Amino acid sequence: MLGLFLLYFIGKAYYDLAEKHTKKKWLHAFLGIAAYYLGTMIGGVIIVIFYGLLESEQAIDEMNDIVLSLLSVPFGVLSCWFLYYILKRKWEDDSLSIS
């Protein structure tokens, strides 16, 4: 349930940014959510690889899925924020060069 709130706020932030710069709103809202999921997936893979290097291979099988999910959330938020920052900066530079 908390994950849905996070997805809502991510989508809304991208939607508002696209609306402010007259871009496709829903496309960018879904792009922000996709960036979050891609970041959590990559973060999960990095955590498993790092954990596998520190522990034995059996420890990876015994790793708690909930803990892995919670540890990968910051990677998703960071990737989402990074894409938001890039889009915002690019669109603001474009609007300054046109004016």
Contacts in CASP RR format, 6 or more apart in sequence:
PFRMAT RR
TARGET T0000
AUTHOR 0000-0000-0000
METHOD contacts of the structure
MODEL  1
MLGLFLLYFIGKAYYDLAEKHTKKKWLHAFLGIAAYYLGTMIGGVIIVIF
YGLLESEQAIDEMNDIVLSLLSVPFGVLSCWFLYYILKRKWEDDSLSIS
6 36 0 8 1.000
6 77 0 8 1.000
7 33 0 8 1.000
7 36 0 8 1.000
10 32 0 8 1.000
10 33 0 8 1.000
10 36 0 8 1.000
10 80 0 8 1.000
11 29 0 8 1.000
11 30 0 8 1.000
11 32 0 8 1.000
11 33 0 8 1.000
12 29 0 8 1.000
13 84 0 8 1.000
14 28 0 8 1.000
14 29 0 8 1.000
14 31 0 8 1.000
14 32 0 8 1.000
14 33 0 8 1.000
14 84 0 8 1.000
14 87 0 8 1.000
15 25 0 8 1.000
15 26 0 8 1.000
15 28 0 8 1.000
15 29 0 8 1.000
17 28 0 8 1.000
17 84 0 8 1.000
17 87 0 8 1.000
17 88 0 8 1.000
17 91 0 8 1.000
18 24 0 8 1.000
18 25 0 8 1.000
18 27 0 8 1.000
18 28 0 8 1.000
18 29 0 8 1.000
19 25 0 8 1.000
21 91 0 8 1.000
21 92 0 8 1.000
21 94 0 8 1.000
21 95 0 8 1.000
23 91 0 8 1.000
28 87 0 8 1.000
31 83 0 8 1.000
32 80 0 8 1.000
32 83 0 8 1.000
32 84 0 8 1.000
35 76 0 8 1.000
35 79 0 8 1.000
35 80 0 8 1.000
35 83 0 8 1.000
36 76 0 8 1.000
36 77 0 8 1.000
36 79 0 8 1.000
36 80 0 8 1.000
37 76 0 8 1.000
38 76 0 8 1.000
38 79 0 8 1.000
39 72 0 8 1.000
39 75 0 8 1.000
39 76 0 8 1.000
39 78 0 8 1.000
39 79 0 8 1.000
39 80 0 8 1.000
40 69 0 8 1.000
40 72 0 8 1.000
40 73 0 8 1.000
40 75 0 8 1.000
40 76 0 8 1.000
41 72 0 8 1.000
42 75 0 8 1.000
42 79 0 8 1.000
43 72 0 8 1.000
43 75 0 8 1.000
43 76 0 8 1.000
44 68 0 8 1.000
44 71 0 8 1.000
44 72 0 8 1.000
44 75 0 8 1.000
46 75 0 8 1.000
47 68 0 8 1.000
47 71 0 8 1.000
47 72 0 8 1.000
48 60 0 8 1.000
48 63 0 8 1.000
48 68 0 8 1.000
51 59 0 8 1.000
51 60 0 8 1.000
51 63 0 8 1.000
52 59 0 8 1.000
52 60 0 8 1.000
END
